[in-house]
Amino acid sequence: MKQLITVMIMALFTVAGWTQTDMELAQSTVTQDKIKGHIYFLADDLLEGRETGTQGNKIAAAYLANTLRSYGVKPNPESGNFYQEVILQKTTPHTRIELKLGGKAVKNTVVLAGNKINYTGGAVFVGHGLEDDYKGKNVKGKIVFMRAGGPDGGTAQQAFRLRKQKEALAKEKGAISMIEFLQAEENMWGYIEHNFNTDRLGMKDPEKIKKEQTVKGEMNFTYLWIKDEFGQLAVNMEKNPEQPVQLLVSGSQKIPVKTQNVIGWVEGTDPELKNEFIIYSAHYDHVGIGTPDETGDAIYNGARDNAVGTTTVLSMAENLAKHPTKRSALFILFTGEEKGLLGSKYYVENPVLPLNQMVYCFNSDNGGYNDTSLATIIGLPRTTAEQNIKDAVSAFGLTAIDDPAAEQGLFDRSDNVNFAAVGIPAPTFSLGFRSFDGEVTKYYHQPGDHADSMDYDYLEKFFKSYVLAGRMIANDPQTPFWTAGDKYEEAGKELYQVSGVKN
């Protein structure tokens, strides 16, 4: 009898040793040394800012693929390796941009869209270029000039949000080109020039290109911004809208570019729930080489944006490869986010596994942080996994908050939105910030975003929080979904009704 009791006690201790909580498992694989190893490599000058399509971007992709392989993660089930090839189209900068108003040359211009134009003639000033501004004005075959943004403001962010709407209106009214006067300070204008007067990448879509071309094979609409820091050019145009205009834009070329998403997966342990997948995603590209800062540094290393997010996903992959959850995991590291969310757009249009098996996309993207007591989750209350995330973050001494900077439109500015648009619940897990202020913009898309400028005690808590949150969502008996009434709820219902994942 004594021997039997002894055996039973030993068995109980053995089972207790085997049974680990999700919190214990989350902590078991995340260390500062591993975090630093990933971030310092991805943000190294060797990779020259990881711009999509460059050698540095390819080196980063190879590092990610080999890291997933070393963890024992399974490769992309479609290709048999860890890559998904993405073919993009590079548009080179125009070699000639010449604009004259009333015979006077105008400098500081960027071309947002269009191939080439050679125009001499009249112009029409249309206020802010909104519907009511066109009343009583004939703009067919002419260039329309307008103030950037709208009546509520003309910042670069406001101008960017309205650009598609205003461009569509100008085309609908028959204009051949539109030019906006943008009140931008020197720093902001430098950022705009870096993004637009440089090589640009887009999806290679022959049908769309064909549709937008004229019979002669030239793009039929050109869109420019002019730097008008104090608004005087717009005032002069409004006072003298009939002044002659000369616009010459030419010299751009279109070149195909090969790049890649990095993909791996881990099968779940539950016989039924393993058919549901949690996507863990982040983009690994950054903006490359640009305007030097005051120190002469011209490499935009992107430690925060988004070596941190990329490392978040690697941390999850290592953990789940060793300790799988009930649901399966799909890891996707995107290319082309900085070029317009291109890698995630391509993936959603070309998924390697059925989208209706993807029940959640736990994205991670970052600009910077200004509060090391927080994890900021863009879209936190928009999915039913909110409490899981809050509990996981608080377990490591942090507080989870929703997006505090709604004016930035952050939910729609990262790869998560392409998954949300097809119905997959998709928040973004970000470093802690209470406002998009100077401590964030100090590093956001700046050469100073280096690996040695971050608080790794805080990052350790941040990464462990993400891993624990992912585990809790993936093991929860309740499948996550959109909060009732969310903008994407109907898309989710439509997506999942086929698979029966949700009613």
Stockholm file with secondary structure:
# STOCKHOLM 1.0

chainA/1-503         MKQLITVMIMALFTVAGWTQTDMELAQSTVTQDKIKGHIYFLADDLLEGRETGTQGNKIAAAYLANTLRSYGVKPNPESGNFYQEVILQKTTPHTRIELKLGGKAVKNTVVLAGNKINYTGGAVFVGHGLEDDYKGKNVKGKIVFMRAGGPDGGTAQQAFRLRKQKEALAKEKGAISMIEFLQAEENMWGYIEHNFNTDRLGMKDPEKIKKEQTVKGEMNFTYLWIKDEFGQLAVNMEKNPEQPVQLLVSGSQKIPVKTQNVIGWVEGTDPELKNEFIIYSAHYDHVGIGTPDETGDAIYNGARDNAVGTTTVLSMAENLAKHPTKRSALFILFTGEEKGLLGSKYYVENPVLPLNQMVYCFNSDNGGYNDTSLATIIGLPRTTAEQNIKDAVSAFGLTAIDDPAAEQGLFDRSDNVNFAAVGIPAPTFSLGFRSFDGEVTKYYHQPGDHADSMDYDYLEKFFKSYVLAGRMIANDPQTPFWTAGDKYEEAGKELYQVSGVKN
#=GR chainA/1-503 SS CHHHHHHHHHHHHHHHHHCCCHHHHHHHHCCHHHHHHHHHHHTSGGGGGGBTTSHHHHHHHHHHHHHHHHHTCEECTTTSSSEEEEEEEEECCCSEEEEEETTEECCCEEEEECSCEEEEECEEECTTCSGGGGTTCCCTTSEEEEESSBTTBCCHHHHHHHHHHHHHHHHHTTCSEEEEEECCCHHHHHHHHHHHSSCEEEECCHHHHHHHBCTTSCBSCEEEEEECTTSHHHHHHHHCTTCCEEEEEECCCEEEEEEEEEEEEECCSSTTGGGSEEEEEEECCBCEECSCCTTCCCEECCIIIIIIHHHHHHHHHHHHHHSCCSSEEEEEEESCGGGTSHHHHHHHHSCSSCGGGEEEEEEECCSCCSCTTEEEEETGGGBTTHHHHHHHHHTTTCEEEECSCGGGCGGGGSTHHHHHTTTCCCCEEEECCSSSCHHHHTTTTSTTCCGGGSCHHHHHHHHHHHHHHHHHHHHCSSCCCBCTTCTTHHHHHHHHTTTTSCC
#=GC SS_cons         CHHHHHHHHHHHHHHHHHCCCHHHHHHHHCCHHHHHHHHHHHTSGGGGGGBTTSHHHHHHHHHHHHHHHHHTCEECTTTSSSEEEEEEEEECCCSEEEEEETTEECCCEEEEECSCEEEEECEEECTTCSGGGGTTCCCTTSEEEEESSBTTBCCHHHHHHHHHHHHHHHHHTTCSEEEEEECCCHHHHHHHHHHHSSCEEEECCHHHHHHHBCTTSCBSCEEEEEECTTSHHHHHHHHCTTCCEEEEEECCCEEEEEEEEEEEEECCSSTTGGGSEEEEEEECCBCEECSCCTTCCCEECCIIIIIIHHHHHHHHHHHHHHSCCSSEEEEEEESCGGGTSHHHHHHHHSCSSCGGGEEEEEEECCSCCSCTTEEEEETGGGBTTHHHHHHHHHTTTCEEEECSCGGGCGGGGSTHHHHHTTTCCCCEEEECCSSSCHHHHTTTTSTTCCGGGSCHHHHHHHHHHHHHHHHHHHHCSSCCCBCTTCTTHHHHHHHHTTTTSCC
//
